[in-house]
Amino acid sequence: MRVFPVWLTAAFVASTLLGGLTSAPLVAQETQPAPAPAAKEPPAEKKKEEPKENFIRVVRNDKGAPLSMETAIASYVPAGEKYAGATVDLIGAVHIGEKSYYDELNKKFEEYEVLLFELVAPPNTKIPKGAKGGSAHPIAALQKGMQSMLGLEHQLECIDYTKDNFVHADMSPEEFNKSMKDRGESFGQMFLKAIGAGMAQQATGTQGTSDFEMLSALFAKNRAQKLRTAMAGQFENMESQLMLFDGPDGSTILTERNRKAFEVLAEQLEAGKKKIGVFYGAAHLPDMDKRLLADFGMKRKGDLAWVKAWSLSETKTGEEKKDEAKKDEAKKDEPKKEDKK
């Protein structure tokens, strides 16, 4: 029998970092899922969908070694007269990253009249500056644990949500829990989906990160850097991560929250706002992209812009640098060949 794959947990965690709840400290514990619905007639066969565009990427050098992991900013403008003069930017996020990543985003956010943000909390909730990202909620606990292991910062602690242009655009805890219950969803189901996806990937040999890579990273001297690199394989195939959340009819954690966010977006556009940013986990962006094109009559403007979230290139730890310095000093103290004669 095969041991439970170490990388599978990484895949599940990677998914929460792209589409999970940045607001976990404020999310009420989810209710128990509703009983499974009665069996239905099998749905009619659907046309095969085109692969979703990836709004997160791993940059590699000429030899294929990962250098950095980046998230995208996509800009949209009206294709017709409706909302003329407006620009909507979808700003993908990963919920733990380097401080420089969040510093760059904070600077970018100053450009917008309105910046819509995700936060499962009561309407108009404001996050205090430097809010802590951990709580007993399972998603928050996973993110907090990975923040420490990867040597990164949490989004809630670095993004300045107190700015006047920030507007809450997400479900309330009551709406979130009701949607989960109505759909018969739970975070336990998400993990079971991860197991199923993992077994399928194992069978085809397509998993992004192997058991060996994860175990080697866990026991490496520069563990944080190695773990980041190992997890990059999970981020490169975001569509497989979305499978953990979404089903044929979408999901609460992605599509229902997107629907709520775009209700707020419509209100802002109708109010005449011209420069709007939507700041959500990168896993939300493929569905948001479709909504902007189909429901808002918008089109993509220019190429994706990219912001570096993680450095993945090999860097030496403090201990490794100390060891090298000691070796250099020892070499200096060694007697020269001439001195030995």
C-alpha positions as a LaTeX table, in Angstrom:
\begin{tabular}{lrrr}
\hline
Residue & $x$ (\AA) & $y$ (\AA) & $z$ (\AA) \\
\hline
Met1 & 0.00 & 0.00 & 0.00 \\
Arg2 & 1.21 & 3.49 & $-0.82$ \\
Val3 & 1.74 & 5.97 & 2.00 \\
Phe4 & $-0.62$ & 8.98 & 1.98 \\
Pro5 & 1.13 & 11.49 & $-0.32$ \\
Val6 & 2.94 & 14.31 & 1.50 \\
Trp7 & 2.46 & 16.66 & $-1.46$ \\
Leu8 & $-1.33$ & 16.25 & $-1.32$ \\
Thr9 & $-1.57$ & 18.43 & 1.78 \\
Ala10 & 0.55 & 20.99 & $-0.03$ \\
Ala11 & $-1.88$ & 20.96 & $-2.95$ \\
Phe12 & $-4.81$ & 21.59 & $-0.61$ \\
Val13 & $-2.96$ & 24.39 & 1.18 \\
Ala14 & $-1.90$ & 25.94 & $-2.13$ \\
Ser15 & $-5.56$ & 26.06 & $-3.12$ \\
Thr16 & $-6.52$ & 27.93 & 0.06 \\
Leu17 & $-3.76$ & 30.47 & $-0.59$ \\
Leu18 & $-5.21$ & 31.24 & $-4.04$ \\
Gly19 & $-8.92$ & 31.13 & $-3.34$ \\
Gly20 & $-9.42$ & 30.66 & 0.39 \\
Leu21 & $-10.77$ & 33.12 & 2.90 \\
Thr22 & $-8.50$ & 36.04 & 3.70 \\
Ser23 & $-11.12$ & 36.87 & 6.27 \\
Ala24 & $-10.93$ & 33.63 & 8.22 \\
Pro25 & $-10.62$ & 35.40 & 11.62 \\
Leu26 & $-14.07$ & 36.91 & 11.03 \\
Val27 & $-15.82$ & 33.90 & 9.49 \\
Ala28 & $-18.26$ & 32.04 & 11.71 \\
Gln29 & $-17.69$ & 28.30 & 11.97 \\
Glu30 & $-19.47$ & 26.62 & 9.11 \\
Thr31 & $-22.68$ & 24.73 & 9.81 \\
Gln32 & $-22.95$ & 21.02 & 9.28 \\
Pro33 & $-23.64$ & 20.19 & 5.63 \\
Ala34 & $-27.17$ & 19.37 & 4.65 \\
Pro35 & $-28.08$ & 15.74 & 3.97 \\
Ala36 & $-27.10$ & 14.54 & 0.54 \\
Pro37 & $-29.85$ & 15.29 & $-2.00$ \\
Ala38 & $-31.76$ & 12.50 & $-3.65$ \\
Ala39 & $-30.27$ & 10.99 & $-6.77$ \\
Lys40 & $-31.04$ & 12.94 & $-9.94$ \\
Glu41 & $-31.15$ & 12.07 & $-13.57$ \\
Pro42 & $-27.67$ & 12.24 & $-15.07$ \\
Pro43 & $-27.12$ & 15.68 & $-16.66$ \\
Ala44 & $-26.87$ & 16.03 & $-20.40$ \\
Glu45 & $-23.35$ & 15.76 & $-21.69$ \\
Lys46 & $-21.67$ & 19.17 & $-21.73$ \\
Lys47 & $-19.26$ & 20.49 & $-24.27$ \\
Lys48 & $-15.67$ & 20.29 & $-23.18$ \\
Glu49 & $-14.59$ & 23.65 & $-21.75$ \\
Glu50 & $-11.45$ & 25.38 & $-22.85$ \\
Pro51 & $-8.66$ & 25.47 & $-20.24$ \\
Lys52 & $-8.99$ & 28.39 & $-17.85$ \\
Glu53 & $-6.43$ & 31.16 & $-18.15$ \\
Asn54 & $-3.87$ & 31.16 & $-15.38$ \\
Phe55 & $-3.61$ & 34.37 & $-13.38$ \\
Ile56 & $-0.59$ & 33.14 & $-11.46$ \\
Arg57 & 2.74 & 32.01 & $-12.90$ \\
Val58 & 6.15 & 30.67 & $-11.98$ \\
Val59 & 9.03 & 32.42 & $-13.75$ \\
Arg60 & 11.97 & 30.14 & $-14.61$ \\
Asn61 & 15.48 & 30.66 & $-15.92$ \\
Asp62 & 16.92 & 29.12 & $-19.11$ \\
Lys63 & 17.68 & 25.90 & $-17.24$ \\
Gly64 & 14.12 & 25.55 & $-15.93$ \\
Ala65 & 14.91 & 26.47 & $-12.32$ \\
Pro66 & 12.14 & 28.54 & $-10.67$ \\
Leu67 & 13.07 & 32.16 & $-9.96$ \\
Ser68 & 9.83 & 33.67 & $-8.69$ \\
Met69 & 6.08 & 33.21 & $-8.36$ \\
Glu70 & 3.94 & 36.11 & $-9.60$ \\
Thr71 & 0.27 & 37.12 & $-9.56$ \\
Ala72 & $-1.51$ & 38.95 & $-12.38$ \\
Ile73 & $-3.32$ & 42.23 & $-12.86$ \\
Ala74 & $-5.79$ & 42.20 & $-15.78$ \\
Ser75 & $-7.41$ & 45.39 & $-17.11$ \\
Tyr76 & $-10.84$ & 45.62 & $-18.79$ \\
Val77 & $-12.66$ & 48.40 & $-20.63$ \\
Pro78 & $-16.21$ & 48.59 & $-22.04$ \\
Ala79 & $-16.68$ & 47.05 & $-25.48$ \\
Gly80 & $-19.71$ & 49.33 & $-26.09$ \\
Glu81 & $-21.27$ & 52.52 & $-24.80$ \\
Lys82 & $-22.33$ & 51.15 & $-21.42$ \\
Tyr83 & $-19.91$ & 52.21 & $-18.66$ \\
Ala84 & $-18.02$ & 54.33 & $-21.22$ \\
Gly85 & $-14.74$ & 55.65 & $-19.85$ \\
Ala86 & $-14.53$ & 53.11 & $-17.03$ \\
Thr87 & $-11.64$ & 50.72 & $-16.36$ \\
Val88 & $-11.88$ & 47.64 & $-14.14$ \\
Asp89 & $-8.71$ & 45.88 & $-12.98$ \\
Leu90 & $-8.77$ & 42.33 & $-11.60$ \\
Ile91 & $-5.90$ & 42.11 & $-9.12$ \\
Gly92 & $-4.99$ & 38.54 & $-8.21$ \\
Ala93 & $-3.68$ & 37.76 & $-4.74$ \\
Val94 & $-1.93$ & 34.99 & $-2.91$ \\
His95 & $-2.81$ & 35.24 & 0.76 \\
Ile96 & 0.73 & 34.88 & 2.09 \\
Gly97 & 3.68 & 36.54 & 0.39 \\
Glu98 & 6.78 & 38.67 & 0.80 \\
Lys99 & 6.40 & 42.09 & 2.42 \\
Ser100 & 7.70 & 43.74 & $-0.76$ \\
Tyr101 & 4.76 & 42.13 & $-2.63$ \\
Tyr102 & 2.17 & 43.72 & $-0.37$ \\
Asp103 & 4.08 & 47.02 & $-0.32$ \\
Glu104 & 3.85 & 47.14 & $-4.12$ \\
Leu105 & 0.13 & 46.32 & $-4.03$ \\
Asn106 & $-0.54$ & 49.00 & $-1.40$ \\
Lys107 & 1.10 & 51.54 & $-3.70$ \\
Lys108 & $-0.93$ & 50.26 & $-6.68$ \\
Phe109 & $-4.20$ & 50.55 & $-4.76$ \\
Glu110 & $-3.74$ & 54.32 & $-4.41$ \\
Glu111 & $-4.47$ & 54.64 & $-8.16$ \\
Tyr112 & $-8.12$ & 53.54 & $-7.84$ \\
Glu113 & $-11.24$ & 55.54 & $-7.06$ \\
Val114 & $-12.62$ & 52.35 & $-5.57$ \\
Leu115 & $-10.83$ & 49.17 & $-4.50$ \\
Leu116 & $-13.20$ & 46.22 & $-3.92$ \\
Phe117 & $-11.83$ & 43.60 & $-1.55$ \\
Glu118 & $-12.75$ & 40.13 & $-0.28$ \\
Leu119 & $-13.69$ & 39.65 & 3.36 \\
Val120 & $-16.38$ & 37.28 & 4.62 \\
Ala121 & $-17.71$ & 39.62 & 7.27 \\
Pro122 & $-20.68$ & 41.89 & 7.99 \\
Pro123 & $-21.23$ & 44.63 & 5.37 \\
Asn124 & $-18.94$ & 47.67 & 5.55 \\
Thr125 & $-16.51$ & 45.91 & 7.88 \\
Lys126 & $-13.11$ & 47.60 & 8.09 \\
Ile127 & $-9.96$ & 45.63 & 8.91 \\
Pro128 & $-7.68$ & 47.46 & 11.35 \\
Lys129 & $-4.14$ & 48.10 & 10.18 \\
Gly130 & $-1.84$ & 45.17 & 10.97 \\
Ala131 & $-4.69$ & 42.75 & 11.76 \\
Lys132 & $-3.54$ & 39.26 & 12.59 \\
Gly133 & $-4.22$ & 36.55 & 10.03 \\
Gly134 & $-4.67$ & 33.53 & 12.28 \\
Ser135 & $-7.69$ & 32.02 & 14.02 \\
Ala136 & $-9.17$ & 28.65 & 14.91 \\
His137 & $-10.91$ & 28.48 & 11.53 \\
Pro138 & $-9.36$ & 25.60 & 9.51 \\
Ile139 & $-8.48$ & 27.74 & 6.48 \\
Ala140 & $-6.87$ & 30.42 & 8.65 \\
Ala141 & $-4.95$ & 27.78 & 10.62 \\
Leu142 & $-3.53$ & 26.30 & 7.39 \\
Gln143 & $-2.54$ & 29.72 & 6.07 \\
Lys144 & $-0.94$ & 30.72 & 9.38 \\
Gly145 & 1.05 & 27.50 & 9.54 \\
Met146 & 2.33 & 27.91 & 5.99 \\
Gln147 & 3.17 & 31.56 & 6.65 \\
Ser148 & 5.62 & 30.44 & 9.32 \\
Met149 & 7.02 & 27.48 & 7.38 \\
Leu150 & 7.57 & 29.51 & 4.20 \\
Gly151 & 9.01 & 32.55 & 5.96 \\
Leu152 & 6.39 & 34.88 & 4.47 \\
Glu153 & 3.88 & 37.50 & 5.62 \\
His154 & 0.08 & 37.28 & 5.83 \\
Gln155 & $-2.03$ & 39.50 & 3.60 \\
Leu156 & $-4.18$ & 40.79 & 6.47 \\
Glu157 & $-1.10$ & 41.98 & 8.34 \\
Cys158 & 0.42 & 43.90 & 5.40 \\
Ile159 & $-2.39$ & 45.33 & 3.25 \\
Asp160 & $-3.70$ & 48.69 & 4.51 \\
Tyr161 & $-7.47$ & 48.16 & 4.50 \\
Thr162 & $-8.12$ & 51.46 & 6.30 \\
Lys163 & $-7.81$ & 53.54 & 3.10 \\
Asp164 & $-10.91$ & 55.54 & 2.15 \\
Asn165 & $-11.19$ & 53.96 & $-1.31$ \\
Phe166 & $-11.49$ & 50.40 & 0.06 \\
Val167 & $-15.01$ & 48.96 & $-0.32$ \\
His168 & $-16.13$ & 45.62 & 1.12 \\
Ala169 & $-17.38$ & 43.30 & $-1.66$ \\
Asp170 & $-18.01$ & 39.87 & $-0.21$ \\
Met171 & $-20.59$ & 37.72 & 1.57 \\
Ser172 & $-21.52$ & 38.10 & 5.22 \\
Pro173 & $-20.88$ & 35.10 & 7.52 \\
Glu174 & $-24.61$ & 34.41 & 7.53 \\
Glu175 & $-24.80$ & 34.44 & 3.73 \\
Phe176 & $-21.69$ & 32.29 & 3.46 \\
Asn177 & $-22.92$ & 29.68 & 5.94 \\
Lys178 & $-26.39$ & 29.55 & 4.39 \\
Ser179 & $-24.93$ & 29.04 & 0.91 \\
Met180 & $-22.64$ & 26.28 & 2.18 \\
Lys181 & $-25.58$ & 24.57 & 3.89 \\
Asp182 & $-27.92$ & 24.93 & 0.90 \\
Arg183 & $-25.27$ & 23.43 & $-1.37$ \\
Gly184 & $-24.34$ & 20.66 & 1.06 \\
Glu185 & $-20.72$ & 21.90 & 1.11 \\
Ser186 & $-18.02$ & 21.69 & 3.77 \\
Phe187 & $-14.28$ & 22.11 & 4.03 \\
Gly188 & $-14.07$ & 18.39 & 4.72 \\
Gln189 & $-15.54$ & 17.77 & 1.28 \\
Met190 & $-12.84$ & 19.97 & $-0.23$ \\
Phe191 & $-10.15$ & 17.80 & 1.32 \\
Leu192 & $-11.86$ & 14.66 & 0.04 \\
Lys193 & $-11.81$ & 16.22 & $-3.42$ \\
Ala194 & $-8.09$ & 16.81 & $-2.94$ \\
Ile195 & $-7.62$ & 13.10 & $-2.22$ \\
Gly196 & $-9.54$ & 12.16 & $-5.35$ \\
Ala197 & $-7.61$ & 14.65 & $-7.48$ \\
Gly198 & $-4.37$ & 13.41 & $-5.98$ \\
Met199 & $-5.13$ & 9.77 & $-6.79$ \\
Ala200 & $-5.97$ & 10.73 & $-10.38$ \\
Gln201 & $-2.76$ & 12.73 & $-10.74$ \\
Gln202 & $-0.72$ & 9.92 & $-9.25$ \\
Ala203 & $-2.18$ & 7.49 & $-11.75$ \\
Thr204 & $-1.16$ & 9.73 & $-14.65$ \\
Gly205 & 2.07 & 11.01 & $-13.11$ \\
Thr206 & 0.97 & 14.64 & $-13.49$ \\
Gln207 & 1.17 & 15.92 & $-9.91$ \\
Gly208 & 3.13 & 19.14 & $-9.69$ \\
Thr209 & 5.20 & 18.19 & $-6.64$ \\
Ser210 & 6.41 & 14.73 & $-5.69$ \\
Asp211 & 6.57 & 13.12 & $-2.25$ \\
Phe212 & 10.37 & 13.19 & $-2.48$ \\
Glu213 & 10.45 & 16.93 & $-3.24$ \\
Met214 & 8.19 & 17.74 & $-0.30$ \\
Leu215 & 10.05 & 15.50 & 2.15 \\
Ser216 & 13.42 & 16.81 & 1.01 \\
Ala217 & 12.18 & 20.38 & 1.47 \\
Leu218 & 10.86 & 19.67 & 4.95 \\
Phe219 & 14.26 & 18.43 & 6.13 \\
Ala220 & 16.47 & 20.87 & 4.22 \\
Lys221 & 18.63 & 23.43 & 6.04 \\
Asn222 & 16.94 & 26.30 & 4.18 \\
Arg223 & 13.52 & 24.72 & 4.61 \\
Ala224 & 11.47 & 27.86 & 3.89 \\
Gln225 & 13.14 & 28.43 & 0.53 \\
Lys226 & 12.95 & 24.76 & $-0.48$ \\
Leu227 & 9.28 & 24.53 & 0.49 \\
Arg228 & 8.45 & 27.59 & $-1.59$ \\
Thr229 & 10.15 & 26.01 & $-4.59$ \\
Ala230 & 8.43 & 22.66 & $-4.03$ \\
Met231 & 5.02 & 24.30 & $-3.76$ \\
Ala232 & 5.58 & 26.24 & $-6.98$ \\
Gly233 & 4.64 & 23.04 & $-8.82$ \\
Gln234 & 1.16 & 23.25 & $-7.34$ \\
Phe235 & 0.63 & 26.87 & $-8.36$ \\
Glu236 & 1.63 & 26.19 & $-11.97$ \\
Asn237 & $-1.55$ & 24.18 & $-12.56$ \\
Met238 & $-4.18$ & 26.41 & $-11.02$ \\
Glu239 & $-7.00$ & 24.67 & $-12.89$ \\
Ser240 & $-6.40$ & 21.51 & $-10.85$ \\
Gln241 & $-6.55$ & 23.64 & $-7.69$ \\
Leu242 & $-9.91$ & 25.06 & $-8.75$ \\
Met243 & $-11.27$ & 21.50 & $-8.96$ \\
Leu244 & $-10.94$ & 21.31 & $-5.17$ \\
Phe245 & $-13.47$ & 24.14 & $-4.80$ \\
Asp246 & $-15.74$ & 24.17 & $-7.83$ \\
Gly247 & $-18.20$ & 21.62 & $-9.14$ \\
Pro248 & $-20.41$ & 21.70 & $-12.25$ \\
Asp249 & $-22.63$ & 24.30 & $-10.54$ \\
Gly250 & $-19.81$ & 26.32 & $-9.00$ \\
Ser251 & $-19.27$ & 26.71 & $-5.26$ \\
Thr252 & $-19.80$ & 29.06 & $-2.36$ \\
Ile253 & $-16.14$ & 29.76 & $-1.79$ \\
Leu254 & $-15.53$ & 30.89 & $-5.39$ \\
Thr255 & $-18.53$ & 31.50 & $-7.66$ \\
Glu256 & $-21.07$ & 32.65 & $-5.05$ \\
Arg257 & $-18.61$ & 35.09 & $-3.52$ \\
Asn258 & $-17.73$ & 36.33 & $-7.02$ \\
Arg259 & $-21.43$ & 36.91 & $-7.71$ \\
Lys260 & $-21.69$ & 39.00 & $-4.53$ \\
Ala261 & $-18.51$ & 40.94 & $-5.40$ \\
Phe262 & $-19.86$ & 41.80 & $-8.83$ \\
Glu263 & $-23.15$ & 43.05 & $-7.39$ \\
Val264 & $-21.03$ & 45.64 & $-5.58$ \\
Leu265 & $-19.03$ & 46.26 & $-8.78$ \\
Ala266 & $-22.26$ & 46.97 & $-10.69$ \\
Glu267 & $-23.33$ & 49.46 & $-7.99$ \\
Gln268 & $-20.01$ & 51.30 & $-8.26$ \\
Leu269 & $-20.15$ & 51.44 & $-12.06$ \\
Glu270 & $-23.75$ & 52.69 & $-11.97$ \\
Ala271 & $-22.61$ & 55.36 & $-9.50$ \\
Gly272 & $-20.20$ & 56.63 & $-12.16$ \\
Lys273 & $-16.89$ & 55.37 & $-10.76$ \\
Lys274 & $-14.31$ & 55.22 & $-13.57$ \\
Lys275 & $-11.23$ & 53.55 & $-12.07$ \\
Ile276 & $-12.06$ & 50.40 & $-10.10$ \\
Gly277 & $-9.85$ & 47.63 & $-8.77$ \\
Val278 & $-11.09$ & 44.20 & $-7.63$ \\
Phe279 & $-8.62$ & 42.58 & $-5.20$ \\
Tyr280 & $-9.37$ & 38.86 & $-4.77$ \\
Gly281 & $-7.50$ & 35.55 & $-4.52$ \\
Ala282 & $-6.02$ & 34.56 & $-7.90$ \\
Ala283 & $-8.26$ & 31.48 & $-8.10$ \\
His284 & $-11.31$ & 33.78 & $-8.33$ \\
Leu285 & $-10.09$ & 35.56 & $-11.46$ \\
Pro286 & $-10.95$ & 33.02 & $-14.21$ \\
Asp287 & $-14.64$ & 33.18 & $-13.24$ \\
Met288 & $-14.48$ & 36.97 & $-12.79$ \\
Asp289 & $-12.92$ & 37.30 & $-16.24$ \\
Lys290 & $-15.89$ & 35.46 & $-17.79$ \\
Arg291 & $-18.39$ & 37.59 & $-15.85$ \\
Leu292 & $-16.82$ & 40.84 & $-17.06$ \\
Leu293 & $-16.95$ & 39.68 & $-20.67$ \\
Ala294 & $-20.44$ & 38.12 & $-20.60$ \\
Asp295 & $-22.37$ & 40.18 & $-18.04$ \\
Phe296 & $-20.71$ & 43.60 & $-18.18$ \\
Gly297 & $-19.90$ & 43.79 & $-21.89$ \\
Met298 & $-16.23$ & 44.44 & $-21.27$ \\
Lys299 & $-13.07$ & 43.38 & $-23.08$ \\
Arg300 & $-9.47$ & 42.80 & $-22.01$ \\
Lys301 & $-7.15$ & 45.78 & $-22.46$ \\
Gly302 & $-3.49$ & 44.96 & $-23.15$ \\
Asp303 & $-1.41$ & 42.16 & $-21.67$ \\
Leu304 & $-1.43$ & 40.93 & $-18.10$ \\
Ala305 & 0.80 & 42.83 & $-15.69$ \\
Trp306 & 2.68 & 40.78 & $-13.09$ \\
Val307 & 3.69 & 41.36 & $-9.47$ \\
Lys308 & 6.31 & 39.18 & $-7.75$ \\
Ala309 & 4.83 & 37.51 & $-4.67$ \\
Trp310 & 7.53 & 34.94 & $-3.78$ \\
Ser311 & 11.24 & 34.69 & $-4.50$ \\
Leu312 & 12.05 & 31.09 & $-5.45$ \\
Ser313 & 15.70 & 31.30 & $-6.48$ \\
Glu314 & 18.19 & 29.53 & $-4.26$ \\
Thr315 & 19.43 & 31.70 & $-1.41$ \\
Lys316 & 21.75 & 30.65 & 1.36 \\
Thr317 & 20.51 & 30.63 & 4.93 \\
Gly318 & 22.23 & 32.55 & 7.70 \\
Glu319 & 23.74 & 29.33 & 9.02 \\
Glu320 & 25.09 & 28.39 & 5.59 \\
Lys321 & 26.69 & 31.82 & 5.23 \\
Lys322 & 28.30 & 31.49 & 8.67 \\
Asp323 & 29.69 & 28.07 & 7.77 \\
Glu324 & 31.17 & 29.43 & 4.55 \\
Ala325 & 32.70 & 32.39 & 6.42 \\
Lys326 & 34.33 & 30.01 & 8.91 \\
Lys327 & 35.76 & 27.92 & 6.08 \\
Asp328 & 37.18 & 31.05 & 4.43 \\
Glu329 & 38.79 & 32.13 & 7.69 \\
Ala330 & 40.24 & 28.66 & 8.18 \\
Lys331 & 41.77 & 28.78 & 4.70 \\
Lys332 & 43.36 & 32.15 & 5.45 \\
Asp333 & 44.93 & 30.74 & 8.61 \\
Glu334 & 46.37 & 27.70 & 6.82 \\
Pro335 & 50.17 & 28.01 & 6.35 \\
Lys336 & 51.29 & 28.62 & 2.79 \\
Lys337 & 53.28 & 25.91 & 0.99 \\
Glu338 & 56.36 & 28.15 & 1.08 \\
Asp339 & 56.09 & 28.46 & 4.85 \\
Lys340 & 56.13 & 24.68 & 5.23 \\
Lys341 & 59.49 & 24.36 & 3.45 \\
\hline
\end{tabular}
